[in-house]
C-alpha cells in the first residue's frame, strides 16, 4: 500500500493540529511519549516532529509533508512547497506574532535604542536580518526557553512569540515593535509534489483542512416556512447569507442557510416570530467552497 509520511508539529501546536485533523475527518491518536501516532487513514503515516525541524526533515525526504509555523520555515532557510496557509495557532484561530519586548521599567522605548544591547530569542536568523534591515547591531543570544524571564536580567530585551500578548503583560513586559506575523503552513518537498499519487493525496488533505477551518464558528439553520411567509423570512436571512429554498411535499417551503453561530442565536427568535417552524440548528465540521 502507498503511504504518505505526514509530520505533525510536536509541542504547543500538537493538540490544536490533531483537533483540526479530526474535524477534517482524520482521527489521529497520539499516545504519551510516542512519536508515531496512529491515524485511521491507512494511507497516512504520522510522525511527531518539532516545528523548528519540520522543513529540514521534509527537504531531506524523511517525511513527505507536514505542518509548521511560517516563522520556523523562514528561520530554516530551506526551500519547501507551500500547499496552503492554515490560520490557526495553539489556542486560537488567528496568527501569532514575534515581538520585541522589554521590562516595563526599561528606558528602551524603540528598536534603535537596542544598538549594542543584548537580545534573547529562539528566532535568531530572522531577528538578525530584521535588525540589519533597520540598521541596528545588537548581541543576539539563543534562548533555550523561559525567554520572558530573561528581559532585564540576562538580556536587555527579548524577541518572543505571542498570540494575545497576555504572557508578555503577565511577565511585566511591554512590546516595542513587531518582527513578523506567523501562521501555520502545510508544506511539502518538491520531490513529494512530483509524485502524482502523493500530490493528489496532499491536495485532498489541504482541501479538507481548509474546509474544517472555514467551518469554525459557523452553524447551519433549517426551517419550514408557509408559502405566504417565505418572502418575510428570506428578507431576514439575506442580511447574513443567501438561503437555499426548496418545496415541501405537502406545501410550503424548506429553507436552509449557513451563518455565524452568534448570528443564529440572535435571529432564531426573529425567524420564529416571522412564521418559521421546525427550526433546527446544527454544527458544521467542514465548509468546502
N, C-alpha and C positions, 0 to 999 in steps of 0.2 A: 504493500500500500504506500502511496505517495504521502510524504509528510512535509508540513510547513513548520519550521522551527521559529517560535514566537517568543520574544523577550518581553516579560512584564517587569516594570520597574520595582525593584526591591526597596522598601523603606517607606517614606511619607506618602508616596503616590500609590502604594501597593493596594490598599483596601479600596480606595475610590476607583482604581482601574479595574479591579476584579468585579466591583459592583456595576461598573459601566458595561463590561463584557456580559454580565448576567442579563442586563436589560437589553443588550443586543442579541441575546439568545444563546450565549456561550457560557456554560457553567464551569467555572474554574475552582478547584478545591485545593487550597494551599495549606498543607499541614505545617505545624510548628517545626522550625528548624529544617524544613525541606526546601530545596532549591529547584525541585522538579515537580510542580503542581500537576494534578490531573485535570484533563479537560474532557467534557462529554462529546467533543468532536474528535473522532479517531484520526482525522487528517491533520490535527494540530498537536505539536509537541511544545509544551510550555516550559520556559526556564525563567527563574527569577534572577534579574541582573541589576546591579546598581545603575541608576540612570547616568551617572558620570562615566560609566564604562560601556554603555549601550552602543554608541556609534562605533567604538573600537571593535567589539565582537561582531557587529554587523559587517563592517568593511573587511574583517578578517575571514568572513564566511562561516563563523561558528554558529550564528543564528541568521535566519533569512530576513527577519523584520522585528520591530519592537517599538515600544513607546518610551519616549524620553522628553524632558523639557527642552525647549528651544535653547535655553541657556547652556545646557551641557553639550548640546550638539555643536553650538558655536565654539564653546570652550575647547572641544576636542580638536577642532581644526580639520576634521575629516569630511570627505565628500560622501554624502548619503542621498538617497532619493526620498523626497517627502511625498508620502501618499495622501496625507490630509492633516489639517490642523484640528485639534480637539480641544475646545475651550473649557477645560476643567482643571482644577488643582486639588490639593489634598483634602480641602474642606469646603470648597465652593465650586460653582460653575462659572469661573471667571479667571482672568490672568493673574499671575503673580509678578511681583516687581523686585528687582535688585536695587537697593537704595544705599546711599552713603548716609551714615548716621553717626552722631557724636553724643556725648553726655549732655544733658540739659544745661549743666553749668559750664560747658566748654565755651571758650572765647571764639572758637571757629564757627563762622556764620556761612561761609561759602567755600566752594571747592578750591578756588585759587589759594586759599589760606592753608591748604594741605601740602603745599610745596615743602619738601624736606621733612615732612611728618611721616608717621608710621600708620599703615592701614592693614587691618586683619581681614582676611576673606578666604573663601574656598574658590572663588571665581577669578583666579589670578590673571589668566591670559586676557580675558575680556576687559577686566579692570585696567590692566596696563595699557591696552590700546585706547580705551576710553579716556584715561587721564592724558595720554600722549596727544590725543585729539584736542584737548583743552590746554595743552602746553604746560601741564603740571608734572613735575618729577617728585615722586614720593617713594618711600620704602614700603614694599608690599610683602607682608608675611602670609604664608599659607596657614589657615586655621583648620585644626583637626576637629573642631566642634565647640559648642558653647560660645559662639562668636560674640553674642550680645554682651557677655560679661567682660569682654576684653577692652571695650571702649573706656578710655580714661584711666586704665590700669596698665595693660600690656600693649595698648595701641592708642593712638590719638583719635582714630576713627575706625569704623568698620564698614564693610560692604556686605550686606546681608539680604537674603530673600524674605519677602513678606507678602502676605495676601491682603490683610486688613490693616496692618500697622499696629495691631494690638500688642504683639510681642515686643515691638520697638518701644511703645509707650510704657509697657509693664516693666521694662528694664531701665526706665528713667533716661531714655534716649530721645533724640529728635532727628528728623530727616532733614538733610540739607540739599540733597539732589537725588535724581533718579538715573541709574546707569542703563537699565534695559527692562523691557517688559517681556515676560516669557509665558508661553502656553505649551501645552503638551502636543507633541507631534508624533504621528505614526510614520515611521521611516523604514526603509529597506536599502539593501545594496543594489547597485546597478546590475550585478550578476543575477540576483534573485528576480529582478524585474524582466530580465531577458529570458527567463524560463516561463513559457506560456501558461503552464498549469499554476505555478506559484503566483504569477502576476494576477491571474484571474481570481485565485483564492484570496489574495491580499486586497484586491479591489472590492470583493464581496464583503470582507470584514470591515473595510473602511466605510462602505455604504451603510452597513448595519450600525456601526459605532456612531456615525454622524446622525443616523436616524434616531438612535437612543438619546443622544444629546438634545436633538430638536424637540423631543417629546417631554423634556424636563419642564415641569410647571404647567403642562397642558393637560386638559381633560376633554372628553367627548360628551356632548349632550344629545340625547334622543328624546323626542316627544311626539305625541299625536295631537293633531290640530284639526278642528272642524273647518270645512271649506270656507265658511264666512269669516273665519278668524285668521286665515293664513297671511293676509296682507299685513295685519297689525303685528303678528308675531315676527314676520320677515323684517319689518322695519326695526324692531328691537335687535334682532340678531345681526343685521347688516352693518350695524355700527361697529361690530367687532370682527366678523368674518362672514363670508358668503355661505349660507346654509345649503345643504343638499335636500331637495324636496321630491318625494315620491308618493304616488297614490296608494291608499289603503284599499284592501279588497272590499270592505263594506262601507266605503265612503270616508271622506276626509283625507287628510294628508299626514304623512310621516315626515318629520323634519329632523335633520341631524347637522351638528356643527362642532368644530374643534376650536377651543379658545383657552385663555389662561384660567387656571383654577380659581384665582382671586376674582376674576370677572364672573365666573359661573356662580359663585356664592351671592354676588350682587344682583344678577339678572334672573335667577331662578324664581324668586318671588314675583318679579315683574311679568315673567312669562306665564306663571300660574294665573295671575290676576287678568292677564290679557286673553286667557282662554286655552292655554296649553294644558294637556292632560298626560298622564302616564310618563312624566318626566324622569329620565334615567341619566345619571351622571356616572361615567366610567373612566378609569385611569387609562393612560396611554403609555406603552413601553417604547414604541418606535413611531416616528413620522418620516416617511420616505417621500421626497418630492422629486 
